[in-house]
Amino acid sequence: MKRALVVGAAVTVVAGGGAAFALTGDGGEAQAKGGDVKLSTASITKGDLVDTEKVQGTLTFDGEQSVWTGASGVVTWAPPQGATIERGDPLVRVQGKPVTLMYGGTPMYRTLQSGVSDGADVRTLETNLKALGYGDGLTVDKQFTSATDAAVREWQDDRGLQETGKVDSGQVVFLPGAVRVKEVKAPEGKQAAPGQPVLTVAGTRRVVHVDLEADKQDLAEKGAKVSVELPGGKVVPGRIASVGTIAESTGTEQNPKTTVDVEITLDQGAGTGRLDQAPVTVELESERRRGVLSVPIEALLALREGGFGVEVVEGSARRIVPVTTGTFGGGRVEVGGAGLAEGMKVGVPSGE
């Protein structure tokens, strides 16, 4: 028999530049042709064995969208690309007047003023005014009352706006939360007009997007843990947040590809650097075998009669046990065979 190095399911006998060797008949240390090969031992373990597959993805920010405003005129200030804008901050200034970001899920679709009622948009406005420190005694509800009017006027005064008590899309944009500027569509000096986007923004949460080949979609299960290798080699943990249900055609006519969108969120606190967008490698779980015996791949022996075995080491005694192999993963291989048990020692090259 010859000790083999196994990579995936392929077997390569160490020979030529290395050393092919055979175990001595008395079970002693193997003697190598062309040099001594010293053996060490490793344990047979029992547990889950995971096989993985690596795919390419893009590190980016979540929730990309365009920003429109009802303001008309020359843009006198725009934020730099990469800037983070939070509640109460200006998204742009048009004719010197700020268009302010407030948090909310419904766009500003009408003018809010005294007498307006029964609207979630009124509640959203009042919630933001309270969060920004306006409207002592203001009740957050769906009614635009005199207290709401007073809070609006105070807010308008602080921002250099005409104190009308009225709020419209030329003054406020509702977005779900803080945003990061991805692209400035209307830079300083350009004319802003209703219906024309002024910015492209995204959320502030880091995500990884993968265009996964449709025939590999079984690799992606919502909620599954993954590993993401960042530029520079750092590996951070993540979890699959969503898997698209609609396949999209990408690539070229000569090299067509069908993919599904996979979005991965990274664990809180994972340092991802400052790059707005970067290529990454995502390691997905392709197969998991639960509660199986496994050994390091280098413990496998290629047997003369075919198949594989391992060298079981019991004190000074050594014996060869034929094995069947299963899943490979994490540098180990699943093994089965008569007489194998968790905790047994098997021979492996020492690497010296």
Sequence and secondary structure as in RCSB ss.txt:
>XXXX:A:sequence
MKRALVVGAAVTVVAGGGAAFALTGDGGEAQAKGGDVKLSTASITKGDLVDTEKVQGTLTFDGEQSVWTGASGVV
TWAPPQGATIERGDPLVRVQGKPVTLMYGGTPMYRTLQSGVSDGADVRTLETNLKALGYGDGLTVDKQFTSATDA
AVREWQDDRGLQETGKVDSGQVVFLPGAVRVKEVKAPEGKQAAPGQPVLTVAGTRRVVHVDLEADKQDLAEKGAK
VSVELPGGKVVPGRIASVGTIAESTGTEQNPKTTVDVEITLDQGAGTGRLDQAPVTVELESERRRGVLSVPIEAL
LALREGGFGVEVVEGSARRIVPVTTGTFGGGRVEVGGAGLAEGMKVGVPSGE
>XXXX:A:secstr
 EEEEEETTEEEE  TTS  EE  TTS   EETTS   EEEEE EEEEEEEEEEEEEEEEES  EEE  S  EEE
EE   TT EE TTSEEEEETTEEEEEEE SS   S B TT  S HHHHHHHHHHHHTT  TT   SS   HHHHH
HHHHHHHHTT    S B TTTEEEESS EEEEEESS TTSEE TTS  EEEE SSEEEEEEEEGGGGGG  TT E
EEEE TTS EEEEEEEEE SS EEEE SSSEEEEEEEEEEE TT    S SSEEEEEEEEEEEEEEEEEEEGGG 
EE TTSSEEEEEEETTEEEEEEEEEEEEETTEEEEE TT  TT EEEEE   
